[in-house]
Structure formats: C-alpha cells, structure tokens
Amino acid sequence: MRNKKLGMGLKDLLDLDVKTLFGEAIRLDEAGKIFQAYHLYMKISEIDRSPTASKAFNNAAIILAENGFIKDAIALLEHAVSLDPDSEDVKRNLEVLRGDSDDNGD
C-alpha cells in the first residue's frame, strides 16, 4: 500500500511545469517572440504526451506555417492528431494546410 503512493507528487509537479511552460509559450507567442515560443512549444511536446502536447504541436505548427515551413507544419499537425484525435482545431489546421478545407468563410 505504501509503494502505491510513491511518485504521486512528481506527477503533480510535472503537470504544473507543463502548464507553466505552456502559459509562458503563449505569452511569448502573443508578444511576437515566436522563436522562443516555438522552442517552448517543442520542449512541452518532448516532456508531455497529453492533449497539452497536442496543443503545443498545433501552436508550433502555426508558427512554422506562418513562416513558410508548410511541410514541417503539416508533420507536426499529423503528430498532434495522433496525440489528440478529437481536437477540432488541429484537424482544421491540418485540412487548411493540406489545401483540403472547404470552408469558404461562411
């Protein structure tokens, strides 16, 4: 019974670190510091495999796409979908980059 409790605090600490990193990445992104934001998004994706990692891949892909790295952005979005297949944002961004979007602005 005692061993079952080992490591429980570590999970909470790691979750907090990922949330903190993600918040900082968004702050940097919004401030126009895209290279620093991209680095943090990718760091999050290395240490986390939850839907947060999918969001990090999505945001990193947007930075890449906005700077002309479409193929690399698509690869990140494909990985993001594998982590969170229910993410509508990721699927929509992937469709747009693949040129498959049928959204005409309606």
Phi, psi and omega in degrees: 000319182296319181296333181299333182272349181297137176084356182297322179292328180297318178301315179298319179296316179295320177299317179296317180298318180295316179297319179295314178299318181296316178299319178293320178298317178296317179301314179297317180301312181294333179276000179085007179268068191292328182289320176293319179297315179303315180301315179293319177302317180290325177296318178300317182293337177283327187257355186223143179234026180265183173303337176297321177295322177298318177295322178295315176300318179301311182293321177296321179296322178297317178300314179299313182298318180294345180248017172089006181262065188295313181299319178293322178296318178299318179299318178295319180294323176298321177291321178299319178297323180294331179278326182217081184296346181267358183285109180293324179299314181296314181297319179296315179297322178295316178299315181298314182291329177281352181079017183263000185288133177255017179282115181258023179085012180287000000 
